[in-house]
């Protein structure tokens, strides 16, 4: 948490408290929050003062929350996080992932269990897919993610059942770092089947991340918005298996909009509906992956591949 203290009249607040107040007033993934912050040089205290003083355009709901949100509400969130071991990473925190700052509408606050330091300066890849994978999809996921992890790639995914869970597990089992982005509050046990996986991610040096307030229950909208974070944390997105309605395609679309590389595993069966999503990515120009080297070459380039792998091998114990 931030330690800067600012005095404004009889209101004393740390930097983290101001960011939490902004989050409570403006609500998560509200693009107007970032627009207001840009007007004030991303100075949260100046932006908050402008909101309280009516100097910026707000919706009626935002005006009401700005009027009604007191220190007690802010402190309740912070106390909940402190008591639960959840860290609050604000936009101006040095641990805030640099790549995430580059995307459209980045989250202003991240609630985190674990450490985000592994995301700074690393070769990061998001790997996503269907919740109902085939045996082929699981086998490919285990092989590719293990190889990428062993080569020094840090992996992000969405902690859903199916491919996402297999991605995280393959990364952990190969000794790598992985980061899970939730579509619910960080203190909500969802999906319940992944409770142990969450603990293992943190134990292995990764982290669980959410932009939502700690006890926010999951919803379809939240999952769509969290996908921009999964891709935003990474230099490329790999879709391992997906049908035409898979949420993994939303992550791929975010990656395209963010100017990041998009990769896909070619369909195992061109007649099967379960592979139609990855087939569409191929038609749209995404890079097919037949080896983990295809991903590394696509992100760092062929000329730098040898030196990257050599450096990573030297750094391994």
C-alpha positions as CSV (number, residue, x, y, z in Angstrom):
1,X,0.0,0.0,0.0
2,X,1.1,3.6,-0.6
3,X,2.6,5.5,2.3
4,X,2.3,9.1,1.0
5,X,0.1,11.2,3.3
6,X,-1.8,14.3,2.1
7,X,-3.6,16.9,4.4
8,X,-6.6,18.6,3.0
9,X,-8.5,20.5,5.6
10,X,-9.4,18.1,8.3
11,X,-9.2,15.2,5.9
12,X,-6.1,13.1,6.1
13,X,-5.7,10.2,3.6
14,X,-2.9,8.0,2.4
15,X,-2.5,7.6,-1.4
16,X,-4.1,4.1,-1.2
17,X,-7.1,5.5,0.5
18,X,-7.7,8.1,-2.2
19,X,-7.5,5.5,-4.9
20,X,-10.0,3.3,-3.1
21,X,-12.3,6.3,-2.7
22,X,-12.1,6.9,-6.5
23,X,-12.9,3.2,-7.1
24,X,-15.9,3.2,-4.8
25,X,-17.3,6.4,-6.4
26,X,-16.5,5.7,-10.1
27,X,-16.8,1.8,-9.9
28,X,-14.5,-0.7,-11.6
29,X,-13.7,-0.6,-15.3
30,X,-15.3,2.8,-15.8
31,X,-13.4,4.4,-18.7
32,X,-14.3,7.9,-17.5
33,X,-12.2,7.4,-14.4
34,X,-9.1,7.2,-16.5
35,X,-10.2,10.2,-18.5
36,X,-10.6,12.3,-15.4
37,X,-7.2,11.1,-14.0
38,X,-5.6,12.1,-17.3
39,X,-7.0,15.7,-16.9
40,X,-5.1,15.9,-13.6
41,X,-1.8,14.2,-14.6
42,X,-2.9,10.9,-12.9
43,X,-2.7,12.6,-9.5
44,X,-5.4,10.8,-7.6
45,X,-5.8,13.4,-4.9
46,X,-6.4,16.2,-7.5
47,X,-8.8,14.1,-9.4
48,X,-10.7,13.2,-6.2
49,X,-10.9,16.8,-5.2
50,X,-12.3,17.8,-8.6
51,X,-14.9,15.1,-8.3
52,X,-15.9,16.1,-4.8
53,X,-16.0,19.8,-5.8
54,X,-18.2,19.2,-8.9
55,X,-15.5,20.3,-11.4
56,X,-15.9,17.3,-13.7
57,X,-19.0,15.9,-15.5
58,X,-20.5,13.0,-13.6
59,X,-23.6,10.8,-13.9
60,X,-26.3,11.2,-11.3
61,X,-25.2,7.9,-9.7
62,X,-21.6,9.0,-9.6
63,X,-22.6,12.3,-8.0
64,X,-24.5,10.5,-5.3
65,X,-21.7,8.1,-4.5
66,X,-19.2,11.0,-4.4
67,X,-21.5,12.7,-1.9
68,X,-22.2,9.6,0.2
69,X,-18.9,7.8,0.2
70,X,-17.2,8.5,3.5
71,X,-13.8,7.5,5.0
72,X,-15.6,4.7,6.9
73,X,-16.4,2.9,3.6
74,X,-12.8,3.3,2.4
75,X,-11.4,2.1,5.7
76,X,-13.7,-0.9,5.7
77,X,-12.3,-2.0,2.3
78,X,-8.7,-1.5,3.5
79,X,-9.3,-3.3,6.8
80,X,-10.9,-6.3,5.0
81,X,-7.9,-6.5,2.7
82,X,-5.4,-6.2,5.6
83,X,-7.1,-8.9,7.7
84,X,-7.3,-11.2,4.7
85,X,-3.7,-10.8,3.5
86,X,-4.9,-9.0,0.3
87,X,-2.5,-6.3,-1.0
88,X,-3.8,-3.1,-2.6
89,X,-1.7,-2.1,-5.7
90,X,-2.7,1.3,-7.0
91,X,-2.0,2.8,-10.4
92,X,0.9,4.9,-9.0
93,X,2.5,2.0,-7.1
94,X,5.9,0.9,-8.4
95,X,4.7,-2.7,-8.4
96,X,1.8,-1.9,-10.8
97,X,2.6,-3.9,-14.0
98,X,4.0,-1.6,-16.7
99,X,2.4,-3.3,-19.6
100,X,-1.0,-2.9,-18.0
101,X,-0.6,0.9,-17.9
102,X,-0.4,0.9,-21.7
103,X,-3.9,-0.5,-22.4
104,X,-7.1,1.4,-22.9
105,X,-8.9,1.9,-19.6
106,X,-6.5,0.2,-17.2
107,X,-7.7,-0.7,-13.7
108,X,-6.9,2.0,-11.2
109,X,-6.6,-0.5,-8.3
110,X,-5.6,-4.1,-8.3
111,X,-6.4,-6.3,-5.3
112,X,-3.7,-8.9,-5.2
113,X,-2.8,-12.1,-3.2
114,X,0.9,-12.8,-3.9
115,X,3.5,-10.7,-5.6
116,X,3.3,-8.8,-9.0
117,X,7.1,-8.3,-9.2
118,X,7.4,-11.2,-11.6
119,X,5.4,-9.2,-14.2
120,X,7.9,-6.4,-14.5
121,X,10.4,-6.8,-17.4
122,X,9.4,-10.4,-18.0
123,X,8.5,-12.1,-21.2
124,X,4.8,-12.5,-20.5
125,X,2.2,-14.6,-22.3
126,X,-1.5,-15.0,-21.7
127,X,-2.8,-18.5,-22.4
128,X,-6.6,-19.1,-22.5
129,X,-9.2,-21.5,-23.8
130,X,-12.5,-23.3,-23.3
131,X,-13.9,-24.4,-20.0
132,X,-14.8,-27.8,-21.6
133,X,-11.6,-28.9,-23.4
134,X,-10.9,-32.1,-25.3
135,X,-8.3,-34.5,-24.3
136,X,-6.2,-33.1,-27.2
137,X,-6.6,-29.6,-25.8
138,X,-5.4,-30.6,-22.4
139,X,-2.4,-32.5,-23.8
140,X,-1.4,-29.6,-26.0
141,X,-1.8,-27.2,-23.1
142,X,0.4,-29.2,-20.8
143,X,3.2,-29.6,-23.4
144,X,3.3,-26.0,-24.7
145,X,2.9,-24.3,-21.4
146,X,5.5,-26.5,-19.7
147,X,8.0,-25.7,-22.5
148,X,7.3,-22.0,-22.5
149,X,7.5,-21.8,-18.7
150,X,10.8,-23.7,-18.7
151,X,12.1,-21.3,-21.4
152,X,11.4,-18.4,-19.0
153,X,8.0,-17.2,-20.0
154,X,5.7,-15.9,-17.3
155,X,2.1,-17.1,-18.0
156,X,-1.2,-15.3,-17.2
157,X,-4.7,-16.8,-17.5
158,X,-8.2,-16.5,-16.1
159,X,-8.4,-19.2,-13.4
160,X,-11.5,-20.7,-15.0
161,X,-12.1,-24.4,-15.1
162,X,-10.8,-26.3,-18.2
163,X,-7.9,-24.9,-20.2
164,X,-7.2,-22.0,-17.9
165,X,-6.8,-24.3,-14.9
166,X,-4.6,-26.6,-17.0
167,X,-2.4,-23.6,-18.0
168,X,-1.8,-22.6,-14.4
169,X,-1.1,-26.1,-13.3
170,X,1.3,-26.8,-16.1
171,X,3.2,-23.7,-15.3
172,X,3.5,-24.5,-11.6
173,X,4.5,-28.1,-12.3
174,X,7.3,-26.9,-14.5
175,X,8.7,-24.5,-11.9
176,X,7.4,-21.3,-13.5
177,X,5.5,-18.2,-12.4
178,X,1.8,-17.8,-13.3
179,X,-0.8,-15.1,-12.6
180,X,-4.5,-15.6,-12.4
181,X,-7.0,-12.8,-13.1
182,X,-10.4,-13.2,-11.6
183,X,-13.9,-12.2,-12.8
184,X,-15.0,-11.8,-9.2
185,X,-13.7,-10.3,-5.9
186,X,-10.5,-11.8,-4.7
187,X,-12.2,-13.1,-1.5
188,X,-14.9,-15.0,-3.3
189,X,-14.2,-18.7,-3.6
190,X,-15.0,-19.1,-7.3
191,X,-14.7,-21.5,-8.9
192,X,-14.6,-23.6,-5.7
193,X,-12.7,-26.4,-7.5
194,X,-9.7,-24.1,-8.0
195,X,-9.2,-23.1,-4.4
196,X,-6.1,-25.3,-4.0
197,X,-4.8,-24.0,-7.4
198,X,-5.0,-20.5,-6.2
199,X,-2.9,-21.3,-3.1
200,X,-0.4,-23.1,-5.3
201,X,-0.1,-20.1,-7.7
202,X,0.8,-17.9,-4.8
203,X,3.2,-20.4,-3.2
204,X,5.0,-20.7,-6.5
205,X,5.8,-17.0,-6.7
206,X,2.8,-15.8,-8.7
207,X,-0.4,-14.0,-7.7
208,X,-4.1,-13.8,-7.9
209,X,-5.5,-10.5,-9.2
210,X,-8.8,-8.7,-9.4
211,X,-9.9,-5.2,-10.1
212,X,-13.2,-5.8,-8.3
213,X,-13.9,-5.1,-4.6
214,X,-13.0,-8.1,-2.5
215,X,-16.5,-9.7,-2.0
216,X,-17.9,-9.0,-5.5
217,X,-19.7,-12.0,-6.8
218,X,-19.0,-13.2,-10.4
219,X,-21.1,-12.1,-13.3
220,X,-20.8,-12.4,-17.1
221,X,-20.0,-8.7,-17.5
222,X,-17.1,-9.0,-15.0
223,X,-15.5,-11.9,-16.9
224,X,-15.6,-9.9,-20.2
225,X,-14.0,-6.9,-18.6
226,X,-11.3,-9.0,-16.8
227,X,-10.2,-10.4,-20.1
228,X,-8.7,-7.1,-21.1
229,X,-6.5,-7.4,-18.0
230,X,-5.4,-11.0,-18.9
231,X,-4.2,-9.8,-22.3
232,X,-3.0,-6.4,-21.0
233,X,-0.5,-8.1,-18.7
234,X,1.1,-9.9,-21.6
235,X,3.0,-9.3,-24.7
236,X,1.0,-12.0,-26.6
237,X,-2.1,-14.1,-26.2
238,X,-2.3,-17.8,-27.0
239,X,-5.7,-19.4,-27.6
240,X,-5.3,-23.1,-27.0
241,X,-8.8,-24.4,-27.8
242,X,-12.0,-22.5,-28.3
243,X,-15.4,-22.8,-30.0
244,X,-17.1,-19.8,-31.7
245,X,-18.7,-18.5,-28.4
246,X,-15.7,-19.0,-26.2
247,X,-14.7,-16.2,-23.9
248,X,-11.1,-16.9,-25.0
249,X,-11.9,-15.1,-28.2
250,X,-12.8,-11.9,-26.2
251,X,-9.3,-12.1,-24.7
252,X,-7.8,-12.4,-28.2
253,X,-9.8,-9.4,-29.4
254,X,-8.5,-7.4,-26.5
255,X,-5.0,-8.4,-27.4
256,X,-5.5,-7.2,-31.0
257,X,-6.9,-3.9,-29.8
258,X,-3.9,-3.5,-27.4
259,X,-1.4,-4.1,-30.2
260,X,-0.3,-7.4,-28.8
261,X,0.5,-10.6,-30.7
262,X,-2.2,-13.3,-31.0
263,X,-1.4,-17.0,-31.4
264,X,-3.6,-20.1,-31.8
265,X,-3.3,-23.8,-31.8
266,X,-4.7,-25.1,-35.2
267,X,-7.9,-27.2,-35.0
268,X,-7.4,-30.8,-34.2
269,X,-10.6,-31.6,-36.2
270,X,-11.9,-29.1,-38.7
271,X,-15.3,-30.6,-38.6
272,X,-15.8,-30.3,-34.9
273,X,-17.6,-27.2,-33.5
274,X,-15.3,-27.2,-30.5
275,X,-12.4,-25.9,-32.7
276,X,-14.3,-23.3,-34.7
277,X,-13.1,-20.4,-32.5
278,X,-9.4,-21.1,-33.2
279,X,-10.2,-21.7,-36.8
280,X,-11.7,-18.1,-37.0
281,X,-8.5,-16.7,-35.5
282,X,-6.5,-18.4,-38.2
283,X,-8.7,-16.8,-40.9
284,X,-8.2,-13.4,-39.2
285,X,-4.4,-13.6,-39.4
286,X,-3.4,-14.9,-36.0
287,X,-0.1,-16.9,-35.8
288,X,-0.5,-20.7,-35.8
289,X,1.5,-22.5,-33.1
290,X,3.1,-25.9,-33.9
291,X,5.9,-25.5,-31.3
292,X,6.6,-23.3,-28.3
293,X,9.3,-21.7,-30.4
294,X,6.6,-20.3,-32.7
295,X,5.4,-18.2,-29.7
296,X,8.9,-17.1,-28.6
297,X,9.8,-16.1,-32.2
298,X,6.5,-14.2,-32.6
299,X,7.1,-12.2,-29.4
300,X,10.9,-11.6,-29.3
301,X,12.0,-12.3,-32.9
302,X,14.1,-15.0,-34.4
303,X,17.3,-13.1,-34.1
304,X,17.0,-12.7,-30.3
305,X,15.6,-16.2,-29.6
306,X,18.9,-17.9,-29.0
307,X,20.3,-15.3,-26.6
308,X,17.0,-15.3,-24.7
309,X,16.9,-19.0,-24.1
310,X,20.6,-19.1,-23.2
311,X,20.1,-16.4,-20.6
312,X,17.2,-18.1,-19.1
313,X,19.0,-21.4,-18.9
314,X,21.9,-19.7,-17.1
315,X,19.5,-18.2,-14.6
316,X,18.0,-21.5,-13.6
317,X,19.2,-23.2,-10.4
